[in-house]
Amino acid sequence: LSAGLCAGWVAAIFHTAGPLYKRTITLHHGTEYALGSMAFAELFFTFVLAYVVLAVATTKPSASQTTAQKFYFALAIGFCYTAGGFAIGAVSGGELNPAVSVGLDMITAMSPAPKAQLPPLSVRMTLLASVVGVEIVGGVLAAIVFRFTHPKEFNPNAPTQFAKLLCEFIGTYTLVFTVGCCVLSGSGTFNATGIASVFMVMIYATGPVSGGNLNPAVSFCLGLTGALEWPQVFRYWIAQLLGGAAAGGSYLAMFSPKAATLEPVAPFGASHAFLIEVIYTCMLCFVVLNVVVSKRNNPATDGNQFFALAIGFVIIAGGYAAGGISGACFNPAVA
């Protein structure tokens, strides 16, 4: 927090000397959104950030990994900010960190703008306390959930079936909630990047436990190739679809009365949407098979560390190519 205050003070010095010194920088929620929406957005994406940190930076390397460290840990953590920034930037600003929130308030306090243009001190302090509070709660929730999704980090003999299903539920919930936030409040230019980012980081976070399917189509594909037993495929489907439904209800409540619609984008019709969804869902599953299941690209004694990055970039490719045709779901849980 002290570092955040110092950074805010330094930033304020440059801001007041720059050409945009009359522009007021404050911690605030979007004009279209209530404080409750801002609070939930900050809580959830701070949870995602803290959970990914725990999952990629504190866990033991998998048995197939020959190196003693994960080279992707900082990549995964950094892309949490990419996902959160694009998904909820318009709602809360996407701070996801009490130190950042405190620093922004310091910039406000040192603003050269007339006091009449600034929020009253009591309003600023109430908002700051609320945002910092929910961000801390997000971190606490991440620690609690991590103990349930990664039980072998605490007990090598712990059963993992519940952990696998919980990983699939939470990972799919996070993906679908981010999709909803991007569609309803994000930028059409960067929505695909934000969605691909959260998909990638949740695969890195949950992959060592459940495989990080987060998509009934992927689980079905793994069942067809024998990489996943059919009873487990069906269990994953239940967890994934429940996660998707819960996420849909969450973003609907947060953005009501706005709602996302599942339909082709004019002037394209249902046949165009069907074809493009088949093509890119096939591409997604094909890449999963090549970077996760393939014994040549991901051998049991020397596993690769780029698997989630490769899968995430399929969403970037498909999102920009198909987003203007079908909406680019590629996932029954998202649909």
SULURGI-V97156 format. One record per run of one state. SS is the DSSP state (2 for helix, 1 for strand, 0 for the rest). FROM is the first residue (numbers start at 1). LEN is the number of residues. If there is no record, write none. Layout:
{{SS & FROM & LEN} {SS & FROM & LEN}}
This chain:
{{0 & 1 & 1} {2 & 2 & 16} {0 & 18 & 17} {2 & 35 & 23} {0 & 58 & 15} {2 & 73 & 20} {0 & 93 & 5} {2 & 98 & 12} {0 & 110 & 5} {2 & 115 & 3} {0 & 118 & 3} {2 & 121 & 29} {0 & 150 & 1} {2 & 151 & 3} {0 & 154 & 7} {2 & 161 & 25} {0 & 186 & 5} {2 & 191 & 20} {0 & 211 & 5} {2 & 216 & 9} {0 & 225 & 5} {2 & 230 & 26} {0 & 256 & 14} {2 & 270 & 24} {0 & 294 & 5} {1 & 299 & 1} {0 & 300 & 2} {1 & 302 & 1} {0 & 303 & 4} {2 & 307 & 16} {0 & 323 & 13}}
